[in-house]
Amino acid sequence: MRLSSSVAYWLLAFAFIVAFASLRLGFVGAKTVFAFVLLFIVPMLMLIRKLPLDFEEKLFFSLFLGVSFFALSVWYVNQLLSSFRVSIFVAFALFIVASIVYPRLLQL
């Protein structure tokens, strides 16, 4: 699999951000940056990966969609389960399942 230069630059920038957070804030800072990317950006990026946009546009939209929709879905799941940690896991699992099922529904 060949990465485009744009994706490679963003992965390199992410590695520098994690390294800087690790140097300045220790392991907790690196975990925080990695968790932010994993929880907010990755699920929405997987959902919008088939759109005819550049990678930078997909990354930008996935950041803001992830911050808004992930927080909203965690809040709604928390209303049902009353456990914040479980709500985060369930909302993340729902977004991952949606990102797998949604492109397959478009092919039907």
C-alpha positions as CSV (number, residue, x, y, z in Angstrom):
1,M,0.0,0.0,0.0
2,R,1.5,3.3,-1.1
3,L,0.7,6.4,1.0
4,S,0.3,9.7,-0.8
5,S,2.7,12.4,0.2
6,S,-0.1,14.3,2.0
7,V,-0.9,11.4,4.2
8,A,2.7,10.7,4.9
9,Y,3.2,14.4,6.0
10,W,0.3,14.2,8.3
11,L,1.5,11.0,9.9
12,L,4.9,12.6,10.3
13,A,3.3,15.6,11.9
14,F,1.3,13.3,14.3
15,A,4.5,11.5,15.3
16,F,6.2,14.9,16.0
17,I,3.2,16.0,18.1
18,V,3.2,12.8,20.1
19,A,7.0,13.0,20.6
20,F,6.8,16.7,21.8
21,A,3.9,15.8,24.1
22,S,6.0,13.0,25.5
23,L,9.0,15.2,26.0
24,R,7.1,18.0,27.6
25,L,4.4,16.1,29.5
26,G,5.7,12.6,29.8
27,F,3.9,9.4,29.0
28,V,0.5,10.9,30.1
29,G,0.8,13.7,27.5
30,A,1.6,11.2,24.7
31,K,-1.4,9.1,25.8
32,T,-3.7,12.1,25.8
33,V,-2.7,13.1,22.3
34,F,-3.0,9.6,21.0
35,A,-6.4,9.1,22.7
36,F,-7.7,12.4,21.3
37,V,-6.8,11.3,17.8
38,L,-8.2,7.8,18.3
39,L,-11.5,8.9,19.8
40,F,-12.2,12.1,17.9
41,I,-10.6,11.9,14.5
42,V,-10.3,8.2,13.5
43,P,-14.0,7.2,13.7
44,M,-15.2,10.1,11.6
45,L,-12.3,9.8,9.2
46,M,-13.3,6.2,8.6
47,L,-16.9,7.4,8.0
48,I,-16.0,10.1,5.4
49,R,-13.1,8.2,3.7
50,K,-15.2,7.6,0.5
51,L,-16.1,11.2,-0.1
52,P,-14.4,12.9,-3.0
53,L,-12.3,15.3,-0.9
54,D,-8.6,15.8,-0.3
55,F,-7.0,14.2,2.7
56,E,-6.6,17.6,4.4
57,E,-10.3,18.3,4.0
58,K,-11.2,14.9,5.3
59,L,-9.0,15.4,8.3
60,F,-10.4,18.9,9.1
61,F,-14.0,17.7,8.8
62,S,-13.4,14.6,10.8
63,L,-11.9,16.6,13.6
64,F,-14.9,18.9,14.0
65,L,-17.5,16.2,13.3
66,G,-15.7,13.9,15.7
67,V,-15.6,16.5,18.5
68,S,-19.3,17.4,18.1
69,F,-20.9,14.0,17.3
70,F,-18.7,11.9,19.5
71,A,-19.4,14.1,22.5
72,L,-23.1,14.2,21.7
73,S,-23.2,10.4,21.3
74,V,-21.3,9.9,24.6
75,W,-23.8,12.1,26.3
76,Y,-26.8,10.2,24.9
77,V,-25.4,6.8,25.8
78,N,-24.6,8.1,29.2
79,Q,-28.2,9.0,29.7
80,L,-29.0,5.3,29.2
81,L,-26.1,3.6,31.0
82,S,-25.1,6.1,33.7
83,S,-21.4,5.2,33.5
84,F,-19.2,7.7,31.7
85,R,-16.4,5.3,31.0
86,V,-18.7,2.6,29.6
87,S,-20.5,5.3,27.5
88,I,-17.2,6.4,25.9
89,F,-16.4,2.8,24.9
90,V,-20.0,2.1,23.6
91,A,-20.0,5.4,21.6
92,F,-16.6,4.5,20.1
93,A,-17.8,1.0,19.2
94,L,-20.9,2.5,17.6
95,F,-18.8,4.8,15.4
96,I,-16.5,2.0,14.4
97,V,-19.4,-0.3,13.5
98,A,-21.1,2.6,11.6
99,S,-17.9,3.2,9.7
100,I,-17.8,-0.4,8.6
101,V,-21.5,-0.8,7.8
102,Y,-22.1,2.5,6.1
103,P,-19.9,2.0,3.0
104,R,-21.4,-1.4,2.5
105,L,-24.9,0.0,2.6
106,L,-23.9,2.5,-0.1
107,Q,-22.8,-0.4,-2.4
108,L,-26.3,-2.0,-2.3
